[in-house]
Amino acid sequence: MSSTDLTRDAVATPSPVRLPPRPGAPGTVLAAAMLGFALITLDTSVVNVALPAIGADLRTGMSGLQWVVDAYTLAFAALLLSSGALADRVGASRAYGAGVVLFTLASAACGLAPGLPSLLAARAVQGVAAAVMLPASLALVREAYGDPGRRARAVSLWAAGGTVAVALGPVVGGALTTAWSWRGVFFVNLPLGLVALVLLARVARSERRPAPFDLPGQLTAVTALGALTFAAIEGGTAGLWALGGAVAAFAAFLLVEARRRHPMVPLGLFRNRMVAVAVAAGSANSVAFYGMVFVFGLFFQQVLGLSALGAGLMFLPMSGLLAGVNVLSAKAAARYGTRLPVVVGQAVAVAGLLGLLTVDADSSRPAQALLLVPLALGAGFSLPPLIAAMMEAVPAERAGTAAGLLNAVRQTAGALAVAVFGSLAARDMATALRASLLISAGLLAVTTLLSLRLPRGRG
């Protein structure tokens, strides 16, 4: 699910000039980029089932576990808006190489972390590295394949690697945690990162291109997102002060973006109905998907008493269907237009979330795993045509910006879901489970209604 919008960005965003194929084998470039993207997406899902083990070993409570997830996601989301400009300025191959090195070293630091503060710091560095790697990996693929048809197929393979990594993340995390230690979920990144660097060494260097960098916008965005997440996780008086800081930082961000000649987020994009609906629906899907993986990962272990591997296997039917549903949704959109698959997919996800309200400690394990499937089916079916239509609805020169905005907002929504749902779970797991399901279903119901205003035909 998470790779679809990135795929569309790569296919739809034209380069300023038509780039010739890069020297060397395009397959080598693609393999290096796929490995990096797999690392990024793996770390969005592999950690969840290891959280109880991390909490027991490092003696931290729910808020600490929430930060283990969100330190990575927030750094990733906040820097994603401007990291594409960085890749252009220094060259995609240099940016990608630096990102992979930093991500690999940060992964080692996570695995060796003696306590929670050092783990959180290393997770944040991982997020920074991921934000640098992602647009650079796409740029490498686009440079390697000059023919649009071959480029589209290459990007599809690149995206498939990310989808597979998301699907395997809970299982890999559970297996490593059960057989060895939670530290294994970070050490597994080391050989993958080294292979990516070996492949990258055989790739010619990318050209550097001038690109504006919105430093004030980036700083205010980081401040707003960090303060908002802190308020949701920590609560209390400190949380109220953080909430006030988040509001002030967000107001400053809007003021900066309205006045910048080259803003990081052109606010006029939101006047486009397709963009507004896509951002809203994408955010609601992220709240539901990432929020449920987080909450149910804890529920399966803390309430049902499953091992980390057992919890990971419970997610396998849900995540294993994503790639196939993405393909099916594209075909449905081509035949019936955008609105039908978008509305039907979100409605299925809402029904799935409401069906999960029946889950409790006495429910059968197969039934619980299967009840998670409609959420994945609905999200995987609705998002690809919605994102594709959004990319077609914006001017070509804004396509990359729109895609970056969508990805950043979706990552932020997922981080906030973990913050809010985790705070509820710290008080009472049963109440948190039902409240998170109702919140997610309510948000998706609203965006389903909004999607009814989309045009019937394609785009």
Backbone hydrogen bonds, N-H to C=O, Kabsch-Sander energy under -0.5 kcal/mol:
donor,donor_aa,acceptor,acceptor_aa,energy
4,T,1,M,-1.2
7,T,3,S,-2.1
8,R,4,T,-2.1
9,D,5,D,-1.8
10,A,6,L,-1.9
11,V,7,T,-2.0
12,A,8,R,-2.7
13,T,9,D,-2.0
19,L,17,V,-0.7
22,R,143,E,-0.6
28,T,25,A,-0.9
29,V,25,A,-1.4
30,L,26,P,-2.7
31,A,27,G,-2.5
32,A,28,T,-2.3
33,A,29,V,-2.5
34,M,30,L,-2.9
35,L,31,A,-2.1
36,G,32,A,-1.7
37,F,33,A,-2.4
38,A,34,M,-2.6
39,L,35,L,-2.1
40,I,36,G,-2.1
41,T,37,F,-2.5
42,L,38,A,-2.5
43,D,39,L,-1.7
44,T,41,T,-1.0
45,S,41,T,-0.5
45,S,42,L,-1.4
46,V,42,L,-2.9
50,A,47,V,-1.3
51,L,47,V,-0.6
51,L,48,N,-1.3
54,I,50,A,-2.3
55,G,51,L,-2.9
56,A,52,P,-2.2
57,D,53,A,-2.4
58,L,54,I,-2.8
59,R,55,G,-0.8
60,T,55,G,-1.6
65,L,61,G,-1.7
66,Q,62,M,-2.4
67,W,63,S,-1.9
68,V,64,G,-1.5
69,V,65,L,-1.3
70,D,66,Q,-2.8
71,A,67,W,-2.7
73,T,69,V,-1.8
74,L,70,D,-2.9
75,A,71,A,-1.1
76,F,72,Y,-2.2
77,A,73,T,-2.9
78,A,74,L,-2.9
79,L,75,A,-1.7
80,L,76,F,-1.1
81,L,77,A,-0.6
82,S,79,L,-0.9
83,S,79,L,-1.4
84,G,80,L,-0.5
86,L,82,S,-1.3
87,A,83,S,-2.1
88,D,84,G,-1.8
89,R,85,A,-2.1
90,V,86,L,-2.2
91,G,87,A,-1.5
95,A,91,G,-2.6
96,Y,92,A,-2.8
97,G,93,S,-2.4
98,A,94,R,-2.6
99,G,95,A,-2.4
100,V,96,Y,-2.7
101,V,97,G,-2.4
102,L,98,A,-2.5
103,F,99,G,-2.8
104,T,100,V,-2.6
105,L,101,V,-2.5
106,A,102,L,-2.5
107,S,103,F,-2.2
108,A,104,T,-2.0
109,A,105,L,-2.2
110,C,106,A,-2.2
111,G,107,S,-2.4
112,L,108,A,-1.7
113,A,109,A,-0.6
113,A,110,C,-1.0
119,L,115,G,-1.7
120,L,116,L,-2.7
121,A,117,P,-2.2
122,A,118,S,-2.1
123,R,119,L,-2.4
124,A,120,L,-2.2
125,V,121,A,-1.9
126,Q,122,A,-2.2
127,G,123,R,-2.0
128,V,124,A,-2.1
129,A,125,V,-2.6
130,A,126,Q,-2.6
131,A,127,G,-2.2
132,V,128,V,-1.5
133,M,129,A,-2.5
134,L,130,A,-2.3
136,A,132,V,-1.1
137,S,133,M,-2.8
138,L,134,L,-1.7
139,A,135,P,-2.3
140,L,136,A,-2.1
141,V,137,S,-1.8
142,R,138,L,-2.4
143,E,139,A,-2.2
144,A,140,L,-2.0
145,Y,141,V,-1.4
146,G,144,A,-0.7
151,R,147,D,-2.6
152,A,148,P,-2.3
153,R,149,G,-1.9
154,A,150,R,-2.4
155,V,151,R,-2.7
156,S,152,A,-1.9
157,L,153,R,-1.9
158,W,154,A,-2.4
159,A,155,V,-2.7
160,A,156,S,-2.3
161,G,157,L,-1.8
162,G,158,W,-1.1
163,T,159,A,-2.3
164,V,160,A,-2.6
165,A,161,G,-1.9
166,V,162,G,-2.3
167,A,163,T,-2.3
168,L,164,V,-2.6
169,G,165,A,-1.6
172,V,168,L,-3.3
173,G,169,G,-3.1
174,G,170,P,-2.3
175,A,171,V,-2.7
176,L,172,V,-2.6
177,T,173,G,-2.2
178,T,174,G,-2.4
179,A,175,A,-2.7
180,W,176,L,-2.0
181,S,176,L,-1.1
184,G,181,S,-1.6
185,V,182,W,-1.4
186,F,183,R,-1.2
187,F,183,R,-2.1
188,V,184,G,-1.7
189,N,186,F,-1.5
190,L,187,F,-1.3
192,L,188,V,-0.8
193,G,189,N,-2.7
194,L,190,L,-2.3
195,V,191,P,-2.2
196,A,192,L,-2.1
197,L,193,G,-1.9
198,V,194,L,-2.2
199,L,195,V,-2.3
200,L,196,A,-2.3
201,A,197,L,-1.7
202,R,199,L,-1.5
203,V,200,L,-2.0
204,A,23,P,-0.8
209,R,88,D,-3.4
215,L,213,F,-1.3
218,Q,214,D,-2.2
219,L,215,L,-2.6
220,T,216,P,-2.3
221,A,217,G,-2.0
222,V,218,Q,-2.3
223,T,219,L,-2.2
224,A,220,T,-2.4
225,L,221,A,-2.5
226,G,222,V,-2.5
227,A,223,T,-2.4
228,L,224,A,-2.2
229,T,225,L,-2.2
230,F,226,G,-2.3
231,A,227,A,-2.3
232,A,228,L,-1.9
233,I,229,T,-2.2
234,E,230,F,-2.9
235,G,230,F,-0.6
235,G,231,A,-1.2
239,G,235,G,-1.9
240,L,236,G,-1.8
241,W,237,T,-2.2
242,A,238,A,-2.3
243,L,239,G,-2.4
244,G,240,L,-2.2
245,G,241,W,-2.2
246,A,242,A,-2.4
247,V,243,L,-2.2
248,A,244,G,-2.2
249,A,245,G,-2.6
250,F,246,A,-2.5
251,A,247,V,-2.3
252,A,248,A,-2.3
253,F,249,A,-2.3
254,L,250,F,-2.4
255,L,251,A,-2.1
256,V,252,A,-2.7
257,E,253,F,-2.8
258,A,254,L,-1.9
259,R,255,L,-1.1
259,R,256,V,-0.6
260,R,256,V,-1.6
267,L,265,V,-0.6
269,L,266,P,-2.0
270,F,267,L,-1.4
271,R,268,G,-1.6
272,N,269,L,-1.7
273,R,271,R,-0.6
276,A,272,N,-2.5
277,V,273,R,-2.6
278,A,274,M,-2.4
279,V,275,V,-2.6
280,A,276,A,-2.2
281,A,277,V,-3.1
282,G,278,A,-2.7
283,S,279,V,-2.1
284,A,280,A,-2.3
285,N,281,A,-2.5
286,S,282,G,-1.9
287,V,283,S,-2.5
288,A,284,A,-2.2
289,F,285,N,-3.0
290,Y,286,S,-1.9
291,G,286,S,-0.8
291,G,287,V,-1.1
292,M,288,A,-2.0
293,V,289,F,-2.1
294,F,290,Y,-1.9
295,V,291,G,-2.6
296,F,292,M,-2.8
297,G,293,V,-1.5
298,L,294,F,-1.5
299,F,295,V,-2.6
300,F,296,F,-2.9
301,Q,297,G,-0.8
302,Q,298,L,-3.5
303,V,299,F,-1.8
304,L,299,F,-1.9
306,L,300,F,-2.4
309,L,174,G,-0.6
311,A,307,S,-2.5
312,G,308,A,-2.2
313,L,309,L,-2.4
314,M,310,G,-1.1
315,F,311,A,-0.7
315,F,312,G,-1.0
316,L,313,L,-0.9
319,S,315,F,-2.7
320,G,316,L,-2.5
321,L,317,P,-0.6
321,L,318,M,-0.5
322,L,319,S,-1.2
325,V,321,L,-2.2
326,N,322,L,-2.3
327,V,323,A,-1.6
328,L,324,G,-2.1
329,S,325,V,-2.6
330,A,326,N,-1.5
331,K,327,V,-1.6
332,A,328,L,-2.1
333,A,329,S,-2.5
334,A,330,A,-1.9
335,R,331,K,-1.4
336,Y,332,A,-3.2
337,G,333,A,-1.9
338,T,457,G,-1.2
339,R,455,P,-0.8
342,V,338,T,-1.7
343,V,339,R,-2.8
344,V,340,L,-2.8
345,G,341,P,-2.3
346,Q,342,V,-1.9
347,A,343,V,-2.3
348,V,344,V,-2.3
349,A,345,G,-2.1
350,V,346,Q,-2.4
351,A,347,A,-2.4
352,G,348,V,-2.5
353,L,349,A,-2.5
354,L,350,V,-2.4
355,G,351,A,-2.2
356,L,352,G,-1.6
357,L,354,L,-1.1
358,T,355,G,-1.6
359,V,356,L,-1.7
363,S,360,D,-1.5
368,Q,364,S,-2.1
369,A,365,R,-2.2
370,L,366,P,-2.4
371,L,367,A,-2.1
372,L,368,Q,-0.7
372,L,369,A,-0.7
373,V,370,L,-1.2
376,A,372,L,-1.2
377,L,373,V,-2.7
378,G,374,P,-2.9
379,A,375,L,-2.5
380,G,376,A,-2.7
381,F,377,L,-1.7
382,S,378,G,-2.0
383,L,379,A,-2.1
386,L,382,S,-1.2
387,I,383,L,-2.8
388,A,384,P,-2.5
389,A,385,P,-2.3
390,M,386,L,-2.0
391,M,387,I,-2.3
392,E,388,A,-1.5
393,A,389,A,-1.2
394,V,390,M,-0.8
398,R,395,P,-1.8
399,A,395,P,-0.5
399,A,396,A,-1.1
402,A,398,R,-2.8
403,A,399,A,-2.3
404,G,400,G,-2.4
405,L,401,T,-2.5
406,L,402,A,-2.4
407,N,403,A,-2.4
408,A,404,G,-2.4
409,V,405,L,-2.6
410,R,406,L,-2.4
411,Q,407,N,-2.4
412,T,408,A,-2.3
413,A,409,V,-2.6
414,G,410,R,-2.2
415,A,411,Q,-2.1
416,L,412,T,-2.6
417,A,413,A,-2.1
418,V,414,G,-2.0
419,A,415,A,-2.1
420,V,416,L,-2.9
421,F,417,A,-2.8
422,G,418,V,-2.0
423,S,419,A,-1.6
424,L,420,V,-1.8
425,A,421,F,-2.3
426,A,422,G,-1.7
427,R,423,S,-0.6
427,R,424,L,-1.0
428,D,424,L,-2.1
432,A,428,D,-2.4
433,L,429,M,-2.6
434,R,430,A,-1.8
435,A,431,T,-2.7
436,S,432,A,-2.7
437,L,433,L,-1.7
438,L,434,R,-2.3
439,I,435,A,-2.6
440,S,436,S,-2.3
441,A,437,L,-2.6
442,G,438,L,-2.5
443,L,439,I,-2.4
444,L,440,S,-2.3
445,A,441,A,-2.3
446,V,442,G,-2.0
447,T,443,L,-2.1
448,T,444,L,-1.9
449,L,445,A,-1.9
450,L,446,V,-2.2
451,S,447,T,-1.9
452,L,448,T,-0.8
452,L,449,L,-0.8
453,R,450,L,-1.7
454,L,451,S,-1.8
